Amino acid sequence: MKSVLLIGMGKFGRMVGDRLLELGNEVMIVDKNEDTVNALASRYTNALIANCMNIDNLRSMDIPSFDVCVVAIGDDFQSSLEITSHLKDLGAKRIVSKAATEIQKKFLLRVGADEVIYPDRDTAEKLAVRLNSADIINYIDLGSGYSIFEILCPPQWVGRKLIEVNPRGRYGMNILTVKKETEYISSIDGNYVFEAGDQLVVFGNGERIISFTNTIKKK
């Protein structure tokens, strides 16, 4: 369980807050809109109506006591930038800030953010990748060109052993696990025989895996 300060309770902030609560964390929410805070206050550990661009307001919250401070403001970059800077000056242990563009990310990192997220861009990218190939169910970009994908088992692999297909040697893919309907196989060895309907969780170079999924039905 972590203690989280969540600043900005727009749509994105509420989604983050909901999930943090589901995971059993202690969450204090802050927003300058009185109606918003009053509507949500009963669900959270603590709630405060405050303009966080005022450093004295932030100082009263004992910022170093939180494990993570999340700046979830999306429609006012100047506010996000100043609040991130104030949190850093007040000794925040970890700051996660929301950005809409690459240039915003650079500025937020420069003033003290430890991590910058792009919820709109990330959602758009995931959708584009999935639309690009019907065989890609989901994926996680790990950075540096590498990703984890969940893909449908290629038809030409069905009935063949993992060691025979040799996805690592031929396609640069490491099979992490196999999902069958709602269950995952905790570990597979070279003798595993692929079956129709298998969903494969694979790791490797993102571009190479995408290229592979675009060609599997042509082989």
N, C-alpha and C positions, 0 to 999 in steps of 0.2 A: 504494500500500500504506500502511495506517495501523497504528499501534500502539494496541491497545485493551485496557483493563482491564475485565474482565467479572466483576461481583460478584453471586453468586447463581446456582447451577447447577441450578435446578429445571427443569421442562419448558420454560418459556419461555426461560430462560437457555441451555439446551442448543440450542434451535432457532436462537437468535441466534448462538451460537458456531459451530455447524455452517456457517451461511451465511457468516459472516465468514471462516472458513477456506477455504471454496470460492472466495471472492473474492480470496484471496491475502494476507489481512491477518495481522499478528502479534498473537496474542491470549494474554493472561495471564488465567487464571481463578482466582477465589478463592471458597471456600465454607468454612463452619465445620464441615461434615460430612466427616470423614476418609474414609469409604468412598466418598462421591461424588467427591471429588477424586482419590483413588487410581484409581478406575475410568476417569477421563477424562484424567488427567495426560499420558499418552503421546501424545495427539493434539495438544496445545497447545504453544505456545512456552514457556510457563512455567505452573506451577500452585502454589498455596499454600493450606494449611489455616490459616484465621485467622478470628477474629471481628472484622469490620470496624467494629463499633461502638466498638472501642478505637482511638482516634485514633493511638496509638503504632504499632499494627500497620499502619495505612494509611501513616503517615509513612515507615516502612521500605521502602515500595514505590516511592518516588520518584514521587509522583503527577504532578508537572508534566511528566514525561518521556513521558506517554501523550497521544496525540492526542485520544482519547475515553475517558471513563469511563462505563460502563453499570451502573446499579443495577437489577438484574433480580429483586429480591426482591418477591414478590407476596403472601405470606401473613403478613407482619409489617410493617405500615405504620410503626410506631414505629422499627424498625430502618432501614427505607428512608429515613425522614426524617432520622434522625441521621447516617447514612452520607453522604447527599447533602450535608448541612451540613458534615461533616468534610472531604469532598472539596473543597468550595468554599474552606474555610479553608486547605487545603493547596495551593491554587493550581492546581486542575484546569483544563485548557484548555477542555474542554467536558464537560458532564454530562448524560446522558440517563437519566431515571428512569421506572420503571413505576408506574402508578397504577391504581386500580380505580374511583374516583369523581371527580367534579368537585371536591369539597372537598379530596380528597387532592392533586389537581393544583395547586390554589391554594397549599397549604402547601408542596409540593415546589418550586414556582417561587419562593416567598417565601424559602426557605432556600438557594437557589442553583442549582437545576436550570435548564439552558438549554433543555431540551425534555422534555416529559412525554408518554408514550405510554399508550394504553388498548388493549392487544391484544384483550381480551375484548369491549369495547364496539365497537371497529372491526370485528371479525369479525362481530358480531351485526348491526351497521348494514349492512355490505356484503351479508350474507345477506338481510336484510329488503328492501333495495332490489332485489336480483335476483329475489326471490320476488314482488315487487310487479308485475313485468312480465317476461314470458317473452322480451321483445325486448332486455333489458339483460343483457349477458354479464358485464361487469365495470365497476367505476368507481373513481375516486380522488377523494376530497374534498380540494380545494385550500384550503378555508376561504373566508370572506367570501362564501359563497353560490355559489361557482363550483366546478365539477367537470369531470373528464375521464371520459367514458363510452365503453365499447365496446358498440355496439348493432347489431342486425341491420338490414340495409337494408330499409326499409318496402316492401312489395309495390308500392305505387303509384308508387315512384320507379324501379322496374326499367324499363330501356329509355329513360330520360330523362337529359338532360344535367344536370350540376351547375348550370350557369348558369340552366337552365330551372326546376329545382326551387327554387333560391335559398334554401337552408336558413338562411343567416345572416339574410337579410331577413325571411323568414316565421316562422322559429321560434327565432331567436336562437342558432343553433348554427353553430360554425365546424368544418368538416371538416378534421381534421389529417392523416389518412391513411386508406387503405383496406386492409384485410387480406383476402387471398384465400387460403383454406386456411391454409398456414403462412408465406406470404410477404406482406410489406407493400409497397405502392406508395410509393416515397419522396416523390413529389410528384404532386399532381393539379391540373389546371387546369379552367377552366369548361367545357371540351368533354368532360370525362370522362363516360362513359355508365355509369350504375349497372347492375349485373348481379345476378341472383338469387344469394343466398348471400354477397354482400359483407358484411363486418363493418366498420362505420364507427367510427373513433376520432374522437369529437367533443368540443368544448370549449364550455362556456357555463354559464348559470345552472342549478344542479342541479335546483331545483324545476320550472323550465320544461321541462327535458329529460325529467324523469320524467313530467310531465303529458302531454308529447307522446307518449311511448311508450305511455301508457295509452289513447290515443285513435286511434293510427294505423290500427287494424283497423276502426275505425268510419267512416273516411272513404271 
